[in-house]
Amino acid sequence: MNETIQSIPLNYYIVLSSALFCIGILGVLVKRNAIIMFMSIELMLNAVNLLLVAFSAYSQNPAGQTFVFFIMIIAAVEVAVGLAILVMIFRNVHSIDIEKLQNLKW
Amino acid sequence: MILTTFYILSAIAIVCALMVVLSKNPVHSVLYLVTCFFAFSGHYILMNAQFLAVVNIIVYAGAIMVLFLFVVMMLNLNKQNQLDKSNVARLASVIGAGALLLIIVASVKSAELDILGVTQLGELGTVQAIGKELFSTYLLPFEISSVLLFSAIVGAILLGKKEI
């Protein structure tokens, strides 16, 4: 395991996680299905987690990995409440197409 | 050897992430996302962060994605799979995301990041090391997060009720 730093530059991890983050943004922008948008947000959170772990490992600072642990807690909370809201919306509107949720727009 | 593993895991992660966005069926999207999270766990193991690798599989691939799958199947969304925006909006989204990626990569290219002063990975990501850190330095946030989880449970139950 110790030759990881020698063989993989930190830049590779930065490029990989920014690519995944941009794919997540693409998913949020392209899709109209609210559940797929939620999954894209999870993807973005995970890309940031990967970057935090990479920086934490490459600078030998355990704070980054504890932050990732807390981000995972936040993500779990967000998903639980968000999916409950989605089920509620589906019960009232009978669709999770976000184009139909325009009551706040005027 | 390690570099090859890195490339394979990265290819799996990026292809699965693209398939999450591109596939028409929401169930397929969820399954691709689970595969993507397993690739992430592989990356964590590569960086000697065993604790986070295991937690990632248990929490993300285990709990969160099962919740997603449960909701997708409960709402029965397979029939309304033609939920895509117009071609102009799609093209604009692709251009926007691609431009953001270009900007990030270009700015990283000019940064000098290899001078962090560390030459090898230590025993940083083991359960013991993370546990010591969590229960000494970050004890208060750790306890507060339990309150957060409790409020999430209450909120989800409240939202799930038929009548408020």
HADDOCK unambig.tbl for C-alpha pairs under 7 A between the chains (distance, minus, plus):
assign (segid A and resid 1 and name CA) (segid B and resid 48 and name CA) 6.82 0.50 0.50
assign (segid A and resid 2 and name CA) (segid B and resid 120 and name CA) 5.30 0.50 0.50
assign (segid A and resid 2 and name CA) (segid B and resid 121 and name CA) 5.36 0.50 0.50
assign (segid A and resid 3 and name CA) (segid B and resid 120 and name CA) 6.81 0.50 0.50
assign (segid A and resid 4 and name CA) (segid B and resid 2 and name CA) 6.68 0.50 0.50
assign (segid A and resid 4 and name CA) (segid B and resid 47 and name CA) 7.00 0.50 0.50
assign (segid A and resid 5 and name CA) (segid B and resid 119 and name CA) 6.65 0.50 0.50
assign (segid A and resid 5 and name CA) (segid B and resid 120 and name CA) 6.05 0.50 0.50
assign (segid A and resid 7 and name CA) (segid B and resid 3 and name CA) 6.16 0.50 0.50
assign (segid A and resid 8 and name CA) (segid B and resid 3 and name CA) 6.17 0.50 0.50
assign (segid A and resid 10 and name CA) (segid B and resid 114 and name CA) 6.94 0.50 0.50
assign (segid A and resid 15 and name CA) (segid B and resid 105 and name CA) 6.17 0.50 0.50
assign (segid A and resid 16 and name CA) (segid B and resid 10 and name CA) 7.00 0.50 0.50
assign (segid A and resid 18 and name CA) (segid B and resid 101 and name CA) 6.42 0.50 0.50
assign (segid A and resid 19 and name CA) (segid B and resid 101 and name CA) 6.28 0.50 0.50
assign (segid A and resid 20 and name CA) (segid B and resid 14 and name CA) 6.44 0.50 0.50
assign (segid A and resid 20 and name CA) (segid B and resid 17 and name CA) 6.94 0.50 0.50
assign (segid A and resid 22 and name CA) (segid B and resid 97 and name CA) 5.42 0.50 0.50
assign (segid A and resid 22 and name CA) (segid B and resid 101 and name CA) 6.09 0.50 0.50
assign (segid A and resid 23 and name CA) (segid B and resid 17 and name CA) 6.75 0.50 0.50
assign (segid A and resid 23 and name CA) (segid B and resid 18 and name CA) 6.55 0.50 0.50
assign (segid A and resid 25 and name CA) (segid B and resid 97 and name CA) 6.41 0.50 0.50
assign (segid A and resid 26 and name CA) (segid B and resid 93 and name CA) 6.06 0.50 0.50
assign (segid A and resid 26 and name CA) (segid B and resid 94 and name CA) 6.31 0.50 0.50
assign (segid A and resid 26 and name CA) (segid B and resid 97 and name CA) 5.72 0.50 0.50
assign (segid A and resid 27 and name CA) (segid B and resid 21 and name CA) 5.12 0.50 0.50
assign (segid A and resid 29 and name CA) (segid B and resid 93 and name CA) 5.72 0.50 0.50
assign (segid A and resid 30 and name CA) (segid B and resid 84 and name CA) 6.82 0.50 0.50
assign (segid A and resid 30 and name CA) (segid B and resid 85 and name CA) 6.28 0.50 0.50
assign (segid A and resid 30 and name CA) (segid B and resid 90 and name CA) 5.51 0.50 0.50
assign (segid A and resid 30 and name CA) (segid B and resid 93 and name CA) 6.27 0.50 0.50
assign (segid A and resid 31 and name CA) (segid B and resid 83 and name CA) 6.85 0.50 0.50
assign (segid A and resid 31 and name CA) (segid B and resid 84 and name CA) 5.53 0.50 0.50
assign (segid A and resid 31 and name CA) (segid B and resid 85 and name CA) 6.60 0.50 0.50
assign (segid A and resid 32 and name CA) (segid B and resid 83 and name CA) 5.45 0.50 0.50
assign (segid A and resid 32 and name CA) (segid B and resid 84 and name CA) 5.69 0.50 0.50
assign (segid A and resid 32 and name CA) (segid B and resid 85 and name CA) 6.55 0.50 0.50
assign (segid A and resid 33 and name CA) (segid B and resid 83 and name CA) 5.96 0.50 0.50
assign (segid A and resid 36 and name CA) (segid B and resid 26 and name CA) 6.84 0.50 0.50
assign (segid A and resid 54 and name CA) (segid B and resid 47 and name CA) 7.00 0.50 0.50
assign (segid A and resid 57 and name CA) (segid B and resid 47 and name CA) 6.46 0.50 0.50
assign (segid A and resid 57 and name CA) (segid B and resid 121 and name CA) 6.45 0.50 0.50
assign (segid A and resid 58 and name CA) (segid B and resid 118 and name CA) 6.43 0.50 0.50
assign (segid A and resid 59 and name CA) (segid B and resid 116 and name CA) 5.86 0.50 0.50
assign (segid A and resid 59 and name CA) (segid B and resid 118 and name CA) 5.93 0.50 0.50
assign (segid A and resid 60 and name CA) (segid B and resid 124 and name CA) 6.87 0.50 0.50
assign (segid A and resid 62 and name CA) (segid B and resid 124 and name CA) 6.25 0.50 0.50
assign (segid A and resid 66 and name CA) (segid B and resid 130 and name CA) 6.72 0.50 0.50
assign (segid A and resid 66 and name CA) (segid B and resid 134 and name CA) 6.71 0.50 0.50
assign (segid A and resid 76 and name CA) (segid B and resid 64 and name CA) 6.51 0.50 0.50
assign (segid A and resid 77 and name CA) (segid B and resid 149 and name CA) 6.11 0.50 0.50
assign (segid A and resid 77 and name CA) (segid B and resid 152 and name CA) 5.61 0.50 0.50
assign (segid A and resid 80 and name CA) (segid B and resid 152 and name CA) 6.82 0.50 0.50
assign (segid A and resid 80 and name CA) (segid B and resid 156 and name CA) 6.29 0.50 0.50
assign (segid A and resid 81 and name CA) (segid B and resid 152 and name CA) 6.19 0.50 0.50
assign (segid A and resid 81 and name CA) (segid B and resid 155 and name CA) 6.45 0.50 0.50
assign (segid A and resid 81 and name CA) (segid B and resid 156 and name CA) 5.15 0.50 0.50
assign (segid A and resid 84 and name CA) (segid B and resid 156 and name CA) 5.46 0.50 0.50
assign (segid A and resid 84 and name CA) (segid B and resid 159 and name CA) 5.87 0.50 0.50
assign (segid A and resid 84 and name CA) (segid B and resid 160 and name CA) 5.90 0.50 0.50
assign (segid A and resid 85 and name CA) (segid B and resid 159 and name CA) 6.44 0.50 0.50
assign (segid A and resid 88 and name CA) (segid B and resid 159 and name CA) 6.72 0.50 0.50
assign (segid A and resid 88 and name CA) (segid B and resid 160 and name CA) 6.67 0.50 0.50
